Every structure is written in structure tokens, then in C-alpha cells.
């Protein structure tokens, strides 16, 4: 039984528990299929650029133990994609529901960033 602060999402026939905003309750439940299902629920079709950000977020978290801040992401993606797309505005266009720190982390199966409610 889930409380009002929990939700579930069906991924390949398996029920995955999330919090009320769609963040995983158990980080080990993450899979690419979870990201696809979560994105579909949020009206987002994942492109290769989305996957690059999701992989970056996951790798950064596993290496540093904290979520990447946008100010850290910008130089990385500017180097990868160039000036026109490697910027704050473009990252937020990719993830229109809260930018890469909210929607990106949610799709990457990471925790809420500090300060989120």
C-alpha cells in the first residue's frame, strides 16, 4: 500500500515506487526503460542529447556522490555540443519541467536536489 506521498510507475510489467514528484524511492530500480517510461509520463521524447545529459548526471553522481549543478554541466556540454547548445537555456529547453537538475535528475533515477520540496 502506498501513501499520498508515493506513486508508482509500471516499467516492463514491474511496479516501481516513486515519491509524489516521480523521483525513485529506491535508486537501484533505475533502468533506461524507467527513464523512457518516466519521460513518456512527462510528455517528453528522449533524444540522444537527453541521453547524453542523463548519462552525465548518473556518472557525475556515482563519481562525486552528489548531483551535478547546472554551472558544472554548462562547460561540459559547451565542450561537447558547442556554444549554441552548450548553455543553460538549451539545457532547460531539453528538460522543460524543471531543467536538468529537476527533470534530468528524475529521469536519471537520482534524488531530488537540495532545496526541492
ABEGO torsion letter per residue (X at the ends): XBBAABBBBBBGGBBBBBBAAGBBABAAABBAAAAAAAAAAAGBBBBAAAAAAAAAAAAAAAAAGBBBBAAAAAAAAAAAAEAAABBAAAAAAABABGEAAAAAAAAAGBBBBBGBX
